[in-house]
Amino acid sequence: MRFLAYSRLTRRRLIAGGVAAGAMATVKGRPGRAASVTAFPDLDPVKTYVRLRGSTEPDLCFGWLSARRAAMIEGEVFPMMGVEAATVSRYTPRGDGTWDLVVREITVYTEVETGELMEELVMPVSGARVRPPALFLSPEDYIAQPYYEESGRLTLRAESDEELMEQMAPQGTYKFDQTIHAPTSDGESIWARSDYHYRLKPDDPGTRRMFYKEALTYRADLNEAMNTSKPSLDSTLSYSSSSGFRPWMQMGDIPGHDLTDGMGKKVYRVEDLPERYLAQVEQVYPGAYDNPEKLLERVE
């Protein structure tokens, strides 16, 4: 597995299609109210989401995800790979009901049948033999608020990122939006959900448009959540996403997209991440978790 070491690209910029270099971007936010009316007037939707995903204190939190990715081509589903991932994150209040989030994700790809690290993937229908790129991206900055929207044009800023971009997405104009929904409950558990949606229109009209749609749903105990003095809640995670085929997949004009779904959990220490995942990360990115605080430092 090829390791593209310590890219300055963030996950969002990678998906959108480039790294901003004086990019003309339009940003809109609506922090004043949630996307829907909450059934829990005592629980602020964004703060509740922060408590489920991370912590309202400046503590590091970790979350792991075990997922499966498949290709959907003309209504038929073809298993592709396992996706084993974890994040380290920290939230900081902005004082206006919104929160700054810094998050770093480390992902490895595995064989569906064995769970071993994947070296090569035979793509469905096309039969192309490809190598999934190993990604160790720069930390991502977000603003956690009920609704966030961004659009603009991106260009590459560094030759070191050019190869990675050619594998992941063409350059073009992008749109991105994020919604944190009001929490819901069945009387015993509480769920908080966020949605992310990226769209990329390539400069080349002959290149297929790219998209990425993601939903994260966190679950916690309702009684625990109603105790608003608790800065962090033990939670589990459900994940689903859909994405256009990436250039590295070499799918040409074959119609379709990929689907990923999985589950996971929030934890508070590196040692609580799955042992097999940590061992695989050590093979691909040696020493990645030696200093968790450093994972949130910007890559220069």
Phi, psi and omega in degrees: 000123182283135183253111175270094198288134166046052177295144175282352176294143169263166181299316182294316180294326179295313180294320183292331174123015178169185176243130185296130174227085186066032183296140176275102185241143173252126183240132178231141176219148176233077184283355189287333183207160181282168182291337178213163183286128182277147175276000183235084184298339179277352182248116175291127185302316182289316179297322177298318177299318178299318181294325179284320183275326184216237182208147175279352172268159182282048181261148171289139172232151181236152174217138178244154182221132172241119188222168175234136179247136179227159174258137173248118183232113180050046174085355179255140183257130180238116177301141181240304188196163167269147178237111179249120188219159172211155178233152167240136188213162174213135176254144177226127181291144178262350177090359180237020181091357176249168186224140169277133177238129169244128185218141177236132180246137175235121188235142169233152180251140186230161174290135182298318186284320189252339184079002178282159178305138182270127176261325184213146180233129173268113185288141179294150178067305182287328183075006181295136175265117187230160176248118176299130180291137175276125188241125171234084190277163178290157177301151182253139175253130175230162166248118178278112179208167185303321180213136179221137181222140182214142175211157180167191177240136183241146175226158178291143179248352184211136178299330182295339180266350189296316181299318180297316181296322180298331180279332191259321184192147174283162176282154180172202178256147187228160170226143180218136173219153183222137178230132169254118185273157175296144182292154176233164183207156172253011181100342178241319180245159174236141180238138174233134188233143170232148178236139177234139182217121178243142173225136181231124176258109183295153175296323180279115182296344179273356180264136182297147177290149180252152174208160175210126180234127184226142174230128175245128179233120180256141180237138177215172177287131183297315181299321177296319182294327181290343174277088189290354177281346179281119183287336183218145182241138172296130186215156171248164188231138167243139187226140171213146178207160175220141185213150172291154178299134180276155179305324182295341180283345175054050181266357176056231182264008180298124182287150177139188182198174176254155179233136178228135174218148183192185181216161181193200188201149172273139176225175188240358180217151175304320183299341181271357173288154182305135184300317182295319177300312181299320179295321180290321176300319180298328177290321186271317182234075185305131177079007185303322184259014181296325181225088185303323179301322183293338180298336181266004176278139181298138177278125181264000000 
